[in-house]
Amino acid sequence: MISIDPKEVPTPKLHGYLLGAIGPRPIAFASTVDEKGNPNLSPYSFFNVFSANPPVLIFSPARRVRNNTIKHTLENVLATNEVVINMVSYDMVQQMSLSSTEYGAGVNEFEKSGLTALPSEIVRPFRVAESPVQFECKVTKVEALGKDGGAGNLIFSEVVKLHINEAILSEEGSIDQHKIDLVARMGGNWYSRANLGMFEVPKPLSGLGIGVDRIPLHIRNSEVLSGNDLGMLGNVEQIPSAKEVSEFVEARTEIRILIGSGKREEIELKAKALLKEKEVLSAWKVLLAKV
């Protein structure tokens, strides 16, 4: 057993210990807008429910450790006092992860992640249509826990409207814990799937992923590829070139035969299988190959 004084270790190392030890942590997929109405979408795992009467959720966007700046979510909340907290199911986890990429101010993470912005009924921020449960909230208080990098900012969010997808309800009308299929954060790249156990989602690129909005329309409209598949495809820095695609196909007889068949569904199924094996660039090349 080692004993550690928090004041004697660098903040990044302490941060790693805390996140590695405290989990699984539920995810607040926070949707906000700035004063001009521009949307922002970002996940936070410093989150939980703290009261039922009144119904209060609290999440905490921490100051960035590397440069002590604050996140767009916090800026927007301070400006508007509104937020929608969307719960994250397994079917949308890759798109949620892609949205955590630090895009510049004004970039719409709904578009980048390929998620659907659904108008709220009471507050201005949009809901995530794919989320199984969405909480429209008024922010009653923001409490800063410090001024240095790594310091949290507790956002007290009172629920003024909640929306539940009927597909996750049991026959008795309660939320079925198997059907809601929630995911939670653990340390490093690890997540936990509530009804199955741990799985891994690589962090978004240190650079900017192209986003789902940059994926060609015929791929985005696929009936074979899921939202998670599109999230993985959107998390590349650039689309393979025509030369790279051609060289890839020419070097693999089975791929050349598949492309030559012209059977689009089978081509997309092959790409889906490659994505399952985390071979994202190979999947891109199969999808882009000329029939």
N, C-alpha and C positions, 0 to 999 in steps of 0.2 A: 504494500500500500504506500503510495506516495502522497504527501501532503503539500498543498500549493496555496500560497498567499496570493490572491488575485492581483494585488498591487505589485507583485514581483515578477510577473510574466507579461510579455507583450500582448497587447489587445487581440491581434489576430489569433494567437495561440490559445488565449483564454476563450475567445469566441468559438474556436473549434472544439474545445473541451465541453463547453456548455451545450452546443448543438449536437455533439456526439453522445452526450449523456442524457439529455432531456428530450425524449421522443417516445413514440411518434407524436408529432405536433400537428393539429388540424391546420388547414390552410384557408386564410381569408383572401379570396380572389377579389381584390378591391377595385371597383370602378368609380372613377371620379371625373369631374370636368373642371376646366379652369374658368376664369371669369368671363371668357369669351365663348364658353360652351364647347371647347375642344376636348374630346374624350381621352382618358388615360386608363390603362388597365394593368394591374401588377399584383403578384401574389406575395403574401406575407405569412410566415409560420409562427410569429410571435402573436398568438391569437387564441381566444376562447370566449365562451359565454359566461357572464358573471352575474346575471340577474334575470328573473322571469317576470317580476312585477316591481318596477317597469322592466321590459325586456331590453337588456343591455349587452352588447358585444363589445369587446375591447381588442384592438390590434395595435401593433407598434412598428411603424417604419423607423428603423434605426438610422442614425447618421452614418454615412459611409466611413468605414475604418480608414481607407487609404488616403482620403483627402478632406474628411470632415464636412462634406456637403450633404444637403438634405435631398430627399427624393420628391419627384413631381407629385406623388400621391399626397404627401404632407403639405406641400405648397397649395395644392388644390383644396384640400380640406380646410386649411386655414382661411382660404379666400371665400369658400362657399358654405362650409358647415354641413355638407351633405356627402354621403357615400352609399354605394350599394355593395354589400358583401355577398359574393356568390360562392357556394360550396363547390368543391372540385371532386368529380367522379373519375373513375379510371378511364372512361372513354374520351376524356378531354385533357388528360394529364400532359401529353406531349405538346399540345397547343398552349396550355397554361405555362409550361416550362419555357417555350419560345417567347411568350409575352414578357418574361422576366429579363430579357435582353435589354440593356440600357440604351434604348433608342433616344434620340434627341428630343427636345421639347417640341411639341406639336405633332409628333409622329403618332398615328392612330394604331395602338396595339391590337384593337379589334381586327383591323385589316391585316396587320402583319401576322397575327396568329390564325386568321381564317375563322374566328369566332363571330357569332351573330349578335349585333347590338340591338337590344329590345328596349323600346321606350318604357320608362318607369311610370307609375301612376301618380306618385306624390313628389318625388325628388327629381332633380335634373339629370344625374348620372344614369347611364344606360345599364340595363341588366344584361347578363350573359345568357342568351336563350338556351344554350346547351347545358347550363348548370341545373342540377336537379332541385336545388332550393336557392332562392334569391331573397336577400333581406334589404329592403329599402330603409335607410337609416338617416336620422338627423343627428349631427354631431353636437353633443352637449358640452364637451370639455376636451381639451388637448393638454396633456401634462408632460412637459419635457423632463426627462430624467437626468440630463446632463448636457454639457456644451461641447464635449470632445467626441472624436470619432468612435463609433460603436454605441453611443448613448441612444436609448430608446425614446420614443414619443408616444405615450399612451393616448389613443384616440377612442374616447368613450362614444359609442354609437348606439343610439336608442332606436329600436326597430319600430317603424311606423307602418310597415306593410310587409308581409312575407308572401312568397309565391312558391308553391310546391307542385312539381310535376306529378300528375295523378298516377303515372306508370310506376312510381316507387312506393305507392301506398299498399298496405295489406288489405285483406277483405274487411278488417275492422276499421280501416281508415287511418291507422297509424303508419308512421314511416317504417318500412321494412328495411332492416339493416343490411340484408343481403342485396336487395334491389337497388338501394342508393349507392352502393359500391364506392364508398369514399376512399380517398387516398390521403396520406399524411406524410410530413417530412421527417426525415431522420438526419444523421450526420453525413457530410460529404455529398456524394451523388445519390444517396440512398433514400428511397421512399418506402412506405408500407401501404399495402392494399388491405383494407380493413377485413375483407372476407377471405383473403388468401394468404397474406404474409408479405415479406419484403421483396422488392424488385428494385432495379436500378434505372435511373434516367440520367444520362450524361447532362452536365450543365450546358446552357447555351454557349456558343462560341464566344471567345474573348472579343472577337470582332463582331460585326453586325450580320446576323442571318438575313437572307434576302426577304424572308417573310412569305406567308402563304399567298399574299396578294400578287407576288411576282411569279408565281407558278403559272405556266400556260393554262388557259381556260379549259382545254380539252382534258387536261390531267385533273384540275380542280373539280370538274364535273363528273369524274369517274364514279360509277356505282360500285366499284370494287374497293377503292382506297378509302380508308376511314379518316376521321379528323386527326387521329393520332398519326396516321401515315403521312398526311399532309403537313402536320407539324414537324415531323422529322425531315421531310423534303425542304421545308422552308428554313431549316436551321443549317444552311450552307452559305458560305460567303459568296459563291458565284456558281452559276449553272454551267455544267460541262460544255465545252465547245463542240462544234460539229466534228472537228478533227478527232477529239478525244472519244466521241461517241462512235465514229467510224472505226477507229483503231480497236476499240473495245469489242465491237461486233465482229470484226474480221478475225480477231484472235480467238473467238469462242464459237465453235461449230454449232453447238446446241442453241446458242442465242441467235446465230445467223438463221438457222432453220426456223426457229420460233418467230422471228421478225418476218421472215419470208412467207410464213403462213397467212399473215394478215389478220389473224384472230386477235382482235383488240382485248377481249376479256382475258384470254390466256396470257397475253403480254403483261397486262396489269396484275394478274395473279402472280406472275413471276416476280415482278417488281415488289409486290407486297411481301413475298417470301424473302426477298433480299433485305427488305427493311426489317423484317423480323430478326434477321441475322445481323442487324446493324450495318449492313453494307449499303450505306445511303447513296454514295456516288455511283455504285453499280446499278442501283435501282433507277437513278436519274438517267443513266445511259440507256437502259432498256426502254424506259418511257419515251425518250427523245429519238430513238432510232427510227429511221424512215422505213415505212412498210413497203 
